[in-house]
Amino acid sequence: MTVKSSSTSHQQLSFSEFKKEVLQDYKIAVISRECSYLGRREVLTGKAKFGIFGDGKEVPQLAMAKAFKKGDFRSGYYRDQTFMMAIGELTPQQFFAGLYANPSINEDPMSGGRQMGGHFATHSLDEQGQFKNLTEQYNSSSDISPTAGQMPRMLGIAQASKMFRNLPELKNSKFSNNGNEVSWGTIGNASTSEGVFFETINAAGVLQVPMIISVWDDDYGISVPAKFQTTKESISEILKGFQRDENTDGYEIIVVKGWEYPQLVEVYSKASKIAREEHVPVLIHVKDLTQPQGHSTSGSHERYKSKERLIWEKQHDCISKMRDWIIEFELTDENDNVLKFVDSEEALIRIEKDAKKEVNQAKREAWNNFLNPIKQQRSILAQLLENLASKSNNKSFISKLKNDLTAISDPSRKDLLSTARNAIIYVRNESSSEKKQLQNWITNYFETEQPRFSSHLNSTTDKNVFHVKEVLPTYNENPELVDGRIIIKDNFDCIFSKYNDVFIFGEDSGNIGDVNQGLVGLQEKYGKLRVSDTGIREATIIGQGIGMAMRGLRPIAEIQYLDYLLYGLQIMSDDLATLHYRTAGKQKAPLIVRTRGHRLEGIWHSGSPMGAIVHLLRGMNILVPRNMTKAAGFYNTLLECDEPALIVENLNGYRLKEKLPNNFGEFKTPIGIVETIKEGKDITVLSYGSTLKIVEDVVSKLNQVDIDIEIIDAQSLLPFDIKQEVVKSIQKTNRIIIIDEDVPGGASAYLLNEILEKQDAYKYLDSKPVTLSAKEHRAAYGTDGDYFSKPNAEDIFEAIYQIMHEANPSKYNKLY
């Protein structure tokens, strides 16, 4: 290849810089490969639990890193270690700290040991939990293991750029430079078989957002070859219909071999320009990649790859190919001088040797940094055990525990705490200062170590949900009675006027103002970007919200009905609910998910799977308002907070009459606080959502038989009753019934656990605690279907009456 230049010195200077860049890239690739090789050995020798590495994908990741700019976001998967090293966000020492699960966020900045190695992230938040300037750093959203689960979030990250570019009022140098940021995604070829991949690809094509998705294609999905994974064995072939042309929007689709370094650099530069400037999504199909060590440390690829395939992989290894290219490369300047990267192979051998030394040193330092704090505590504990043994009647047993502990070459925190707790058993009936010292050590060790593994499930900043105090709705002297839908709509109107960074989107949310008319007229008033319709694609509706929230916006993602939430539940559970926890407080996505549910008609429009939701979405706030005023108050509260939440509006409440407040946008429903909506002396009745109205409907009938119930609205399931008001009610009534339209053992069992175990309400009960729920099956269709499937007024009356009959059979005769 010959390059002409008007200035020889300039040409030589440019080549010198080019050479330095290429050789530095090669060094990064070799370092990354050595990390993979040594990482596998660390797993097989027992120092680490599991390893999944990026070997075989190094060269295309180098090219991707060159096009990646500050302010951009990566939404990738667990093969991208070379990319993270290339942008300077992962060192070999940090790589091994993650492999060893070091619970220090300083040692393992990816997750503080909470995720297995290969799951990468950067820190979006400062020490106070507030957003840093994301335009001044390279950004990586936190990875998750579920295949293709990164795709929906990637869409939202890209859409944020579209919002920042097209809405001048959003201008914020902390989050965007005029929407020029690109969302970079990576995925393995086999994972493109997942439904959320196709859902995201379609959504990004419709939305036309700056997203570049790289498919790392090594022809396998663990042991299953591509012919069983993908039609035509090629994702780019089957997506050709998405290719844009001069008449229609779509994708730019590019195919490139994963070992052609110069072509890869050119391709990624081109893709970056298209996505960044034109806001057009790009798919890069990177073919002919390899996997030198197989899928993970759980097995060997020799079991399922043919001898011919293994030979091909060795011949086409991307680093070997890059090495050959470096050696063979020649450039002739205008004076016919031959410019080369290296004069001989020896230069590359030196790089390779230096890389091995660097990786080995990093491994040693990471291991020592992981192990030394444990060994220091072991020395302290061993002395405490020795002191305890000298004063105990069970000296021999305690000494054995101590000796066994000190004999462990590589102790864990579990080894220490388990030994100490077992030692306490031997002295349970003894009394000594040495025993007290060991007890204190155990208590202190729990206090220091448990947070390393359990902190940041929810926000600990001054913007958590508990900092917002209740503000009651206020009313005119003679308030108008209006449909509940009017209240929710007028409150949203105030929210959009008050906050220019709030968006709402979902199926039928825009043009018709949602199926229950809670957004009527708002798209016309605030524009199609702020109040928008989406396709029928719940997983990526949630993903849009996650990505936008991670970039400093305040999205509200609307799922049309609670039943349809199941389509997006995996993304909510694996990604949204765990985000703050799995980054040890270094990333957040304060997304509000809006839906409606409970008692409609039929199997798929009457669901109330609150038990499942409560258990799968720990890390989110789960709010169940009984009417639209309460719901509106929750939105007002959450927009002053930095935590994600799900609000389930009462589907039967949109046309029920409520008093019209005069302080829309200002009144706030507190989170984690129950409300006593009727006081009584005989029995505490706890419920939430639409069922509360039925409970209220039976009050007069219960009064006729001299039963006075106290009704409590749970209001929020996560968190639940932080002031423990329910137990105070039970202290008065000595009885509790929980009424719920979830299946038996669903949310009612969760609430019973909260009340009896956490609040210790069992001490005040004179009757067996009772739960009244729906039947085990989905609700059948029609009025009769609802009556025979879910708790009705007669069920509630009879359940309460039966409790009182058992307590006082002479006063409350058996009904039948």
Helices and strands as residue ranges (DSSP letters): H 8-44, H 58-67, E 73-75, H 81-86, H 92-99, G 134-136, E 139-140, H 150-166, G 168-170, E 183-188, G 190-193, H 195-207, E 211-216, E 220-221, E 224-225, G 226-228, G 231-233, H 235-238, G 240-242, E 252-257, H 261-278, E 282-287, G 301-303, H 307-315, H 318-328, E 331-332, E 338-339, H 345-390, H 395-406, H 413-426, H 433-454, G 465-467, E 481-483, H 484-498, E 502-506, H 522-526, E 531-533, H 538-550, E 554-558, G 562-564, H 565-571, I 572-576, H 579-582, E 592-597, H 610-616, E 621-623, H 628-638, E 645-650, G 651-653, E 657-659, E 675-678, E 683-687, H 691-697, H 699-704, E 709-713, E 716-718, H 725-733, E 736-739, H 747-753, I 754-758, G 761-764, E 770-772, H 782-789, H 793-807
